[in-house]
Amino acid sequence: MRLASPFVRHKSFGGRAFDHTIVNKLTFFLFILAATSVLTGPAFAQRQYTIAEIQGDKNVSPHERENVSVSGIVTARSKTGFFLQTPDDKNDGNPVTSEGIFVFTKSAPPAEITIGAMITVTGEVQEYRNRQDANSLTVTELSHRLGQDSYKIVSNGNPLPKPIVIAAADLASNQTDEFERFEGMRVSFPEMLVVGPTGGRVDIKTASGESNGVFFGVLSAMQRPFREPGLDIRDYYVSPDKEKWKRDVPKMRIFDGNPEVVRIDTSEQTSDTASAIINVAARTVVSGVTGVMHFGFGRYTVLTDPSSRITTAATVKPIVLPAPTDRQFSIAGMNLENFFDDRDDAEIREDVVAPEAFNRRLKKVSMAIREYLQTPDLIGAVEVENLAALKRLAEKINTDAVAAGKPDPKYVAYLEEGNDGRGIDNGFLVKSSRVKVIEVKQFGKSDKFKNPDSGEDVFLNDRPPLMIRLAIDDPKAGKSLEFTVIVNHLKSFLGYNDPKQMANVRMKKKLQAEFLARFVQERLKVNPNEMIALVGDFNAYQFDDGVMDVIGAIKGKPAPKDSVLMPSDDLLNPDLTDLADVINAKEKYSYVFDGGAQVLDHILISPALVNHVKGFGYARVNADYPESLRNDDTRVERYSDHDPAIAFFSLDAATNKP
């Protein structure tokens, strides 16, 4: 069931100015996708078809909305249906037509429909797309209504069709729907590189993670996929504004969405989920992934066989960062992810964490700061409930350091309340054993803008930036080195592409970036030599995303006006340096989403601080690790979903620049 899709992977297309010739070729394809829908109706007399005939050689079945009868071997059961596949000796020999199909029964299928059974089943051919995922490909399926449509078991215990072994050649055309020809069929990935760790559900009140058994991988011979510049190709093609963009944004770059990434679900085919799921970290290699190819949550997905024996190579471990020298100091930015405490704050409706759960969080974060980040001189923390919670963290770190026989860092907490509806704020942990605080000031709390949807005046900064001015004694120079740090937590991507919210969300993100750029510009006008560092979770990539260029606007190098939908003016001179731009390409990530590595956490510095840089990177303690490790307070991994950013600076200015 395949259409020669012009969606192209990044090796030949991503990050370039968009070729509108390709757009024209896609118009008909996308019209078909947009028009498909899920329909139900009474069962009429069905015509017998083969699975390959129902799938056809295009993305949409030639028999959509027809009531049909089809036969095959049951290859898998799920919570909402089962999969049928043509026996190997009966397939049509056409490599572009799938021999498998999903039979949707809404609830678990009857127990007698067992794996290995040859059955004949009736139902309506449908093209299904999740209503919450408008830019997704559709799944050709047979809708079988239990108690209304019929099925007949012909025989049991049949050998399953041999799985198709996926190789690099199967991705040679670099197309988003490359795996369409295997939809519903048994496949095997002999060896995969895990690019997104096993996820799960987080319970804030118990500070625990429940694994969902789902991870992401690519063929082991491939490179790890990253978020690349430009608008996601899937968002582009479902937009009604494509023609306008061709005219007004001719140099818009397009991100291919990393179609080589495959979602692996180790829990769907079994009721005994706990024993079947695989908890695995990114950057490891797994072998023996075998199951049926499905499509869900925007990705081709392998639902692994219950008997599949997935083996994992030696997993990666967190790396301890080097300690700064006596002539160096370090600045870190940490997203602590919903750092709520165990006390009920009457002023907000926050999640109140169980005492033992909050103690577990304190222990893990303390371990990260002391043992892996080497007690930075300053930490900008985001997603913290209040000053009391941050003070308790400071006390925990100090106490643990002394108990371990290390010097007391004497961390002191600073935090100002903001406007966030959930009650999370920005704060600092200052290593007072070495650093002196000159000034702490929040700015932008009262600034507002007009919501483009409602016309109401709303707060611009949910988590207003918090600035701190510090000094470190330098006996060698006979004076103190002073520097300024601003911790930030900009608007998230939630609602960014939702037609009901996107106008407001996008406007807020753009205005927040411009607000911050203007603030820094005013300070540099007064003192061009001020050493300024911006840290935190900026919820933006180090390049434009086709809609806007948040980091470019902040650092004074916004994307050209003909390359993004919502351009910004150049508001800052001289420009800032984003340290994420100068590190090894393979290390440019602080967060992993949908199997793609991406930078959300940045440290940007002013020109006066550039000559003091000695190093920058991300402490690999969270983003690559499975959600289940959140429960283990003897291990540092997964106290958050972001890796902390850390920069090392010298007290002595150098002539080299990053």
N, C-alpha and C positions, 0 to 999 in steps of 0.2 A: 504494500500500500504506500506508494511513493510518488512524490512530485519532485522534479529536479528543482530544489529550492535554491534561490540565489543568496540566502543567508550565508555569510562567509566568515570563517574564523579569522582570528587576529593575525595569523602568519601572512595573510595576503591582503588584509583590509583594515583591521582595527587601528584606530589612531590616525588614519588619514583623513584628508578632506573628503567629504562624501561625494560619491559618484552618482549623480542623479539619473544617469542612464539605467543603472541597476534598479532604482526606485520604480521607474516606469514598467520594467519587466515584472516587478512584484505586485503591481496594482491588482491584477486579476486574482492572484493567489490569495492576497489578504482580504479581498472582497468575499471570496469563498469562505475563508476562515471566520470572518466577522458575521457571516450570514448563518452559520451553522447553529443549530439549537437542539435541545433535548425534547423530544415529543413522545407521547405515549398514546396508545389507542387500543381498541379491542383486537384480539387475535383473529385474523382472517385465515383463509386457506394459504398455507405456506408453500413456497417453491423451494425445492432442494438445491442448495449451492455448495460448492466447496469453500473452504475458508479463504483460499487464495482468490476466488472470484469475488467474495464479499470485500476483502481488503482492497483488491484492485492494485493498480500501479501508481496511484496518486494518494495524496494525503487524505482525501475524502472518498469514502466508499461510493462506487457507482450504484449501490443498492440502498443508499441511505433512505430511511423511513419505510422500507419495505419489510413485510413480515415474511420471514424465511425459516427454513429448516437446515441445520448443518450438523455434520458428524465429525468426531475427532476423539483423541485421547485426552483425558483430564491430566494436565501436567502440574497444576497447582491449585490450592484453595486459599482464599483470602477471607477477610471478615465481611466482605460484601459481594462475593461471587466466586467464580472459578475460571480457569483458563483451559481452553481446548487447543490442540495442535494436531495437524494432519500427520498420520504415520509417515515415517521416512520413505517408505516405498510407494507412497501415494501422492507426494508433492508434485507440483506442476513443473518443476525444473527452472522456473523463472526467478533469478536472484533478486528482483526488485519487488516481488509480491510476497508479503508475509504469509506464513503458514500457521500462524497462531492468532487467537482472538480471545478477548475477555468477555465472559458472560456475566452480566450484572444482575444480581438477584436481590440487591439492597441489603438484605441481612445474610447471615451465614447460610451457605447452601445446604441442602439435605445431607445427612450423614452418609447415605448410601452412594452419594457422588464422590467416590474415593479416587485418589491419585492412581492412575493406571487403568481406570475404567474407560472403555470405549462407549460413548453415548451419542445419541441423536437428540438434539434439543431445538426447540422453536422459540422465536422471539422477534423483536423488531430491531433492525439495524439502526444504530444511532451514532452520531458524532458528539462525544461528550467533551465539554470544557467547563471547568470549575468557574462559577460566576464571579468568584473573588479574584480570578486570574485572567483578565480579559485579553492579555497578550500571549496566552499560552496556545500551543498546538492542541489539536483535538485528538481524542482517543476513539478509534473505531471499536464499537462494542455491540454485543447483542444483549438487548434488554429483555430479560426473562422474568416474567411475573409469576412468582410461586403461587401455585393453586389455580392459575389461569392458563399459562402456556404449558406445553408438555415437554417431557424428556423421557427417553427410553434407554435403559442400560443394556447394551448389546453384549458386552463381556467385561470381565474384570482381570486384573493382574497383567495387563499388557505392558511390554517394555516401553519406557518413555522414549520419545524421539531424542536423538543425540543432540546435545547442545552445540550451537554454533560457536566456535572459538573465535573471539574477537581479536583482530590483529591490527597493526598500524595501517595496513592497506585499506581497512574498512573505514578509515577516516580520511582517506586521500583527497576526497573532493571538498573537504573543509566546509561542510554545510550544516546548518542548524538541525535539519531533519535527517542527518546521516543515518541514525539508528532506526528510522521509520520502517525500513524493510524487515526489521527484526521484531516489530511490535507484536507482543503476545507470544513470542517464541522463546524457547529455552536457549540461553546463551551462557558462555563461560569466559571469564577473564582470568587467564592463568596467573597473571601477576599484575598488581595495581599499585600505584603510588597513592597513598591516602593524602588528599589535599584539603579535606575538611573533617575535623574530628567528630566522633559520635556525639550527637546532641542530646537534648532531652528537655524536660520541664523543670523549671526552678521554682521552688516554694520559698518565697522570701521570709515567711514567718519562721520556718524551720531551718533556713539557710542550707537547704539540701537540694540536690539535683537527682531527678529520676530519669534514667537513660531511656531513649526512644529507639535505640538500636540502629539509627540511621547515620551513615557517614558518607563522604564524597570521595571519589577517586578518579584517576585517569590511568591510561596504560602506563606501565612503569617506565617505558622508554621516553615518555613525554616530560616536558618541563612543567613545573608547578604553574598553574594559571593565576594571573593577577588581574585586578580591576585596571582597565586601561582608559585613556582619555576618550571623552565624547559621550554622546547620548546612547543609551542601550538600544540596540537595533530593534528589539521587541517593542519598546515604548514608542519608537519612531513610527513603526508601521501601523499601529492601532490609532494613531493620532489623526483627528480630522483636519489638522493644520499642516499636513505635509506639503501641500502646494504652496502655501504661504511661506513655509520655511525654505523651500527651494529658491524662492525669490529673495527673501530677506536675510537668510543665513546661509549663503552659498558655501562657506568654508566650515560648516559644522562637521565635527568629527564624529564617527560612529564606532561605538564599542560593540563587539560581536556577541557579548554575553557568555563567552567561554563554553561553546557547545560541546567541547571534548569532555567536559565534566559529567560523570555519571553518578547518580544518587544510588546508594546501596542501602536497602532496607532489610535488616536481618530479623525483623520481628513480625512482619505482616503474615507470613505463611504458617505461623504456629500459635497455638493457644498457650503453650508453655514459654511465654516470652522471656522470663528471667533466665532460663537456661540456654536460650537460643541467641540472644543478642550479643553483638560484638562491640566492646568498648575499645576504641583504638584512637591513637593520637595521629595528627597530621605529620607528614614527613617520614612516615614508616611505610614499609612495603608489605602487602598482604597477598597471599596466594590462595587459589581455590574458590574464587567467587563464582558460583553457579546458581542460576535461577531463571525466572521468566522476565523478559523485558517488558516493562510497563511504562506509563508516563504519568507523572504526578508532581505537584508543587513546582511546576515549571521546568522539570528535568526528566530526561529518560531515566528510569529507575529499574534496578534489578531487585526483584523480590526473591531473596535467596532461598534455596531448597531447605526444608527442615533438616535434611541429612547432610547438608553442605558442611564440609570441614574446612573452615577458613583458618589458615595459619598466619601468624604475624611474625615478622622479623623483629629483631631487637628494637624496642621502642626508643624514641629519642628522650633525652632527659633535660631538665632545665639546666641552663649554664650559669655558673656563678660569674658575675662581672668582676673585672679587676678593681681593686681598691685604688682610689685616687692617691697620689703622692702628697707629701707635705706642701708642695708648691701648687697643688691643684684643688679645685672645689667642684662640686657636682650639683646639678639641678635636675629634678625629675618631675614628670607629670603622670599622675595615676588616676584612672577611672576606677573607683572602688565599687561600682555597680550596686545601686540600691543599698547603701550603707546606712540602714536604719538600725536603731538600737532597741533595747528591750524595755524602754519606758514609754508610756503613752503620753503623747504630746496633745494636750487638749485643744490646741489652736489649729491643728491640721488633722486630716483623716489619713494618717500614715499607717503603714504596716508595722505592727509591733512584733518584734522578733522575740522568740523564746530565749530566756536567759542563757541556757546551755548552747543554743545556736549562735547567739551573739558572741559568746566567749570563743566559740570555734572560729568565727570570722576574725576576731581580734588576733587569735593565735596564728592563723594563716597569713594575714597581712603583715603582722610583726615579723614572721619568718621571712617573708619576701623582702621586706625593707632591710632587715639586718644581714641576712645571709646571702642574698642574691643581688641586691642593689648597693650593698656596702654602706648603709646609712648615709644617704645623700645629705648635703648641707641644707637643701631646701626641697620640699616636696609640695607641688601644687596638686591638691586632691579635688576631684569632682564626684558628684552623686553622693554627698554626705548629708545626712538628715539635719544635723545641728552641731553647734559648738561642743555641747556636752559629749556627743558621740566621738567627735574628733579628739577631744581631750582624753577620753578613755583609751583611744588608740595610742596617743602619745605616751600615756602612762604605761601601757602594756609594752611598748617597744623599749622604753627606758628600763623597766623592771626586768624584762627578758635579757637585755644586753648585760646588765650587771650580773644576773644569775648565770650567764654564760661566761663570765670572767672577762668581759669586754668593757671598755670605758663607757660611762654613762653619756649618751648623746644629748641628754636633757632636752628632748623635743618639747616644743611649746606649740599649742594649737591656736590658730586664728581662723575665724569664719564669720561671715556676715549673712544674715537671712536675705533671701531674694524674693522672687515673685512666682516661683514654680508651684503649680497646683498640687504636686505630689510631695512638696516639701524638701526637695533635694537642692543643695547649695554648693558653692565653691569655697574652698578653704586652703590653708597652708599648714604644714608641719615644718617648724624652723628648728634646726639643730643649734640650740642656743649655747652649747658648749664651745661653739666656734663662730657663730654668726650673730651679729647685733642687728636688731630691728630699728630702723629709723622712722618708718611710717607705714601704716596699713590703711588702705582706703578703697571702698567700693565705689564704682561709678556706673551711671546709666540705669539705676534702678527705677527712676521715675519717668524715663523717656518712653514715649508712646508713638504709635503710628496707626493709620486708619486701615482697618481690616477691609481688603478689597471686595469681600463677599458681603459682609454685614454693614459696612460703613461705620462701625463702632471704632472708637479709639481704644486700642489694646496695648498692653505693655510690650515694648520691643524686646527687652532682655528678661527672659524667664529666670535665668541664672546670671545675674549681672556680673561682669568681670570684676575680679578682686585684685588690687595692686598692692605690692609690698616693696619697700625700699630697704636694702640691707647693706651691711658693711662687714668686711672680713679684714681683720688686722694682718698687716704684712710687715713683720719686724725687719725683714731684709731691706724693704724700701723705706721703712720708717714712717709709714702711713697706712691708712686703710684703703682697700679697694671697694668702691661702692657700686651697686648695680640694682636694677629694677626688674621685677618679675610680675607678670600679669597672668593669672590663671583664668581660663575660659572654658565654658561648656555651651557651645552654640546649639541652635535648634537641630533636632534630629531629622532623619529622613521620613519619619512617620507622616503619611499623608502627602508625600512629595509628588506622587503620581496619581493620587486619588482626585478625580474630577470635582468632588464635593469639597475638598480641602486644599488642593494644590495652589490655588491663587494666593491664599493667605500664608501657607507654609513657605512657599518659594519667596514671597515678598519679605517675610520675616528673615529668612536666611540671608538674602541679599543685603537688606538694610543693616543687619547685625554686623556683617563683614565690613560694610562701609563705615559704620559707626566706630568700629575698632580701629580701622585705618586712620580715620580723622583724629581719633584720640592720640594715637602714636605720633601722627604728624605734628600735632600741637606741642607735644613734649619735645620732639626733635627740633622744632623751631626755636624753642627756648634754650635747649642745650643739645646741639648736634652731636656732642660726644657722650651723651648719656648711654650707658650700657643697659639695653632693654632686652628681655627675653619674654616671649609669649609662649605659654605652655597650656596643655589641656587637651580635651576632646573637642575638636572643631567640627566633628560630623561633616567632614569634607575631605575630598581627595587632594593630593598634591598637584592636581591639574584640573582642568574644567571637566564638567560632566555633561556638556552639551546644553544644559539649561543655564548654568551660571558658572563662575569661577570664584568660589569663596576665598580660597587661599591666595589666589592671584590678586584679588582685590585687597586683601589684608596686607600682603607684602609689597604692593605697589607695582605689580606686573600683571594686570588683569588681561584676560583673553581678549583678542581683537573683537570689535563689535560685530563683525560679520561671521563670527564663529560660534556664538552662544545666543540663546534666546533672550536672556536677561543680562546684558553686559553692564559692567561698572566702569566708571571713569577712573583714571589713575589719580589716586588721592594721596599718594605717599612718595616723598622724595627727600632723602635717598631711600632706596628699596631695602626691605628686610631680606634675610637669607633663611630659607626653610631648610633645616638640617636634614630633613628626609630626602632632599634632592641630591645630597652629596655622598650617600652611603651606597654600598653594593646593591645592585638591582634585586638580588635574591632576598635581601633583608628588608625591602621596603614594604613592610606591613605591620600593623598593630592589631588587626582585627581580621577575622575570617567569616565571610558571609556566603552561603550557598556554594561553598567549595572554592570561592575566589578570595585570594589574599588582597588586602587593601590597607591603605594608610588612612586612619581617622584622627590619630593622636600626633600632634606636631610640636616641635620647638622651633620658633622663629626668632632670629636675633637681629639686633641693629648693627650697623657698620662698626661701631666702636667695640663691639664684643667679638666680632669675627676673628680678629687677630689673637684672641685668647682661647679659641676652640682647640681642644686636644682630642676629642672623640665624641661620637654620638651613636646611639643604637637603641634597640628595644630588648628588654629583658624577656626572654621566652619562657614565661611562667603560666600563661593563661590561654591565649588564642588557639594554640595548636593542640590543646588537651581535652579529653572527653569530659562531658558535663558531670559524669558520675564521680570524678575526683573531687568535686566540691565537698563531698561528704567526709573526706579523710583529712583530719586536722594534723596528721603526722606528715603530710605532704603539702608542698607549697602550691601545687598546680590548681588552677581554676578557682581562685578566690574572686575572680572577675572574668568578664568576657573580653577585656582589652589587655594587651601587653603594655606595661609602663614604658614611657620614653625617658631616656636619660642622656644628658650631655655633660661632658667633662671640660672644664676650663682651667687655664693656667693663670696664676697670679702675674706671670710675666708675659707681656705682649710679644708676639712673634711677627715675623714679616710674611709668613705663609698664610694663605687663605684657603678655606675648604673648597 
